Amino acid sequence: MTIFTPFTLPCGTTLPNRIAKAAMEENMAAEGQIPGPTLLRLYRRWAEGGTGLLITGNVMVDGRAMTGPGGIVLDKDSDLAPFKAWAQTAKAGNDSTQIWMQINHPGRQVYAAMGGDVLSPSDVALDLGEHSRLFSKPRAMTSDDIEQLIQRFVDTALQAERAGFDGVQIHAAHGYLISQFLSPLTNKRTDEYGGSAQNRMRLLLEVIKAVRANVSATFAVSVKLNSADFQRGGFDA
């Protein structure tokens, strides 16, 4: 059957079969926001199943912007030892298994109790009725913020490659920061990152290009993208 045959990607790397585990937010970080024994045990089970591609739950590019206390952070200063253990564990069943790290910034989707630096393309707060107070109001990103964000995605992707991961999935869905740039409901900017669809997608394209330019040629660079945000006045296919 085709599903069990190898599949070669445009970057030249080959998946051993067509079965992929999609990303799920595990919330299993050990102390210090790193992968620990609980998470490794889970990935060992998945690896033993023979899946061709394992995509991790989202790993944050900035420790000041977390969706919850169980999240993992990988930045340019992170100790790579626990991340190397994660990558090795995911390949325990088969060295040809690919593991890609989903990398993300939550933007305005940060609980107020978490604190930190809450960013968004514009200062549009989450509107969840009586639950809105659970989330911090974001500040509109400056041009310097945008440059630093792009570099953070690059730094995390490079660290993932150094740790033994085979690729990254840039998270541009589910209302997180890059998705907030794509949506006219949350992106009210009047500069080159706002207005037209072409401008609103500029950040995503710049992140992709910057990551691709810095990682090795066979390191996979993928994107998680909604076909629509299912909000009145939002974006669609």
C-alpha positions in Angstrom: 0.0 0.0 0.0 1.2 3.5 -0.8 0.8 4.7 2.8 3.7 2.4 3.9 6.1 3.5 1.1 8.8 6.2 1.5 8.1 9.8 0.5 10.8 12.3 -0.5 10.2 16.0 0.3 11.4 19.0 -1.8 14.3 19.6 0.6 15.6 16.1 -0.3 14.9 14.3 3.0 12.8 11.1 2.9 10.1 10.0 5.2 10.1 6.2 5.7 6.3 6.1 5.2 3.3 8.4 4.8 2.0 8.2 8.4 2.5 11.4 10.5 1.6 12.3 14.1 0.2 15.8 14.1 1.3 18.3 16.8 -0.5 18.3 20.1 0.2 20.6 23.0 1.4 18.1 25.6 2.0 20.5 28.5 4.5 18.0 30.0 7.6 20.2 30.5 9.9 19.4 33.3 11.2 22.1 35.7 12.9 24.8 33.7 10.5 24.5 30.7 12.5 21.6 29.2 11.6 18.1 28.0 11.9 15.6 30.8 11.2 11.9 31.6 7.4 12.2 31.2 7.6 13.7 27.8 10.3 11.3 26.7 8.3 8.3 27.8 5.4 9.5 25.6 7.6 10.0 22.5 9.2 6.6 23.1 5.8 5.0 22.8 5.1 6.9 19.6 8.5 6.0 18.2 7.9 2.3 18.8 4.7 2.5 16.7 6.7 3.0 13.5 5.3 6.4 12.5 7.3 8.0 9.7 7.0 11.6 11.0 6.5 12.8 14.5 5.6 16.5 14.9 6.0 17.8 18.5 3.6 19.9 20.4 4.4 23.6 20.2 7.8 24.8 21.6 7.9 28.5 22.4 10.5 30.7 20.9 10.4 33.2 23.9 10.2 32.2 27.5 8.4 35.5 28.3 5.4 34.4 26.3 3.9 31.1 27.4 0.4 29.5 27.1 0.8 27.6 30.3 3.2 26.4 33.0 3.7 23.0 31.3 5.1 24.5 28.0 8.6 24.0 26.6 10.9 26.8 25.6 13.9 26.6 23.2 16.0 29.7 22.6 19.6 30.5 21.7 20.7 30.2 25.3 19.0 26.9 26.1 20.9 23.8 27.2 20.6 21.4 24.3 21.1 18.2 26.3 17.4 17.5 27.1 16.5 18.4 23.6 19.0 16.0 22.2 17.5 13.3 24.4 14.1 14.2 23.0 15.2 13.8 19.4 17.0 10.6 20.1 14.1 9.1 22.0 11.8 9.9 19.0 14.0 7.8 16.8 14.3 4.9 19.2 12.1 2.6 17.1 13.7 3.5 13.7 16.6 5.8 12.9 14.8 6.8 9.7 11.8 8.2 11.6 11.7 12.0 11.2 11.0 14.3 14.2 10.0 17.9 13.5 9.7 20.5 16.2 6.7 22.8 16.1 7.9 26.3 17.0 5.6 29.1 18.1 4.9 32.4 19.8 1.4 32.7 21.3 1.1 36.5 20.8 -1.9 37.7 22.8 -3.0 34.2 23.8 -1.2 34.4 27.2 -3.0 34.0 30.5 -2.7 37.1 32.7 -1.5 34.9 35.5 1.5 33.9 33.4 2.8 37.4 33.1 5.5 38.2 30.6 5.6 40.3 27.5 2.3 40.0 25.6 2.6 40.9 22.0 0.3 41.2 19.0 0.3 43.1 15.7 -2.2 45.6 17.3 -3.4 46.2 20.8 -6.6 44.2 20.3 -7.4 42.1 23.4 -9.1 38.7 23.3 -12.9 39.0 23.5 -14.2 36.0 25.4 -17.0 37.7 27.2 -16.7 37.2 31.0 -13.5 35.1 30.5 -11.7 38.0 28.7 -10.1 39.1 32.0 -8.1 35.8 32.1 -5.9 37.1 29.3 -3.5 40.1 29.3 -4.1 42.9 26.9 -1.3 42.9 24.3 0.8 45.7 23.2 1.2 46.5 19.5 4.6 45.3 18.2 7.2 47.8 17.0 9.4 47.2 14.0 12.2 46.2 16.4 9.9 43.7 18.1 9.2 42.2 14.7 12.9 41.9 13.8 13.6 40.3 17.2 10.7 37.8 16.7 12.0 36.7 13.3 15.4 36.2 14.8 13.9 34.1 17.7 12.3 31.8 15.2 15.6 31.4 13.4 17.4 30.8 16.7 15.0 28.1 17.8 15.1 26.4 14.4 18.9 26.3 14.5 18.9 25.0 18.0 16.4 22.3 17.0 18.7 21.2 14.2 21.7 21.2 16.5 19.8 19.0 18.9 19.1 16.4 16.2 15.6 17.3 15.0 15.0 16.8 11.3 12.8 19.9 10.7 10.5 22.5 12.1 6.9 23.4 11.7 6.2 27.1 12.0 2.9 27.6 13.8 0.8 30.1 11.9 -2.6 28.8 13.0 -5.0 28.6 16.0 -5.0 32.3 16.7 -1.3 32.5 17.8 0.9 35.4 16.9 1.6 34.7 13.2 -2.1 33.9 12.8 -2.9 37.2 14.5 -0.9 39.0 11.8 -2.9 37.1 9.1 -6.3 38.1 10.5 -7.8 41.6 9.7 -9.6 41.3 13.1 -6.4 41.4 15.1 -4.1 43.2 12.6 -5.0 46.8 12.4 -1.6 48.0 11.4 -1.0 50.7 8.8 2.6 49.8 7.9 3.9 47.1 5.6 2.7 44.4 7.9 -1.0 45.4 7.8 -3.8 46.2 5.5 -3.8 44.0 2.4 -3.6 40.2 2.6 -0.2 40.4 1.0 1.0 42.7 3.8 -0.6 40.7 6.5 1.2 37.5 5.3 4.5 39.4 5.2 5.6 38.3 8.7 5.0 34.6 8.0 6.9 34.8 4.7 9.8 36.6 6.3 10.0 34.0 9.1 10.0 31.1 6.6 12.7 32.8 4.4 14.9 33.6 7.4 14.7 30.1 8.8 15.2 28.5 5.4 18.3 30.7 4.8 19.9 29.6 8.1 19.3 25.9 8.5 20.9 23.2 6.3 19.4 22.4 2.9 17.9 19.0 4.0 16.4 20.4 7.2 12.6 20.5 6.6 10.8 23.8 7.0 7.0 23.4 7.2 4.0 25.6 8.2 0.8 24.9 10.1 -1.8 27.1 8.6 -5.6 27.3 9.0 -7.7 27.5 5.8 -9.9 30.0 7.6 -10.1 31.5 11.1 -13.9 31.0 11.1 -14.6 34.5 12.5 -17.0 37.0 10.9 -14.8 39.5 9.1 -11.7 37.3 9.4 -9.8 35.5 6.7 -10.6 32.4 4.6 -9.0 30.4 1.8 
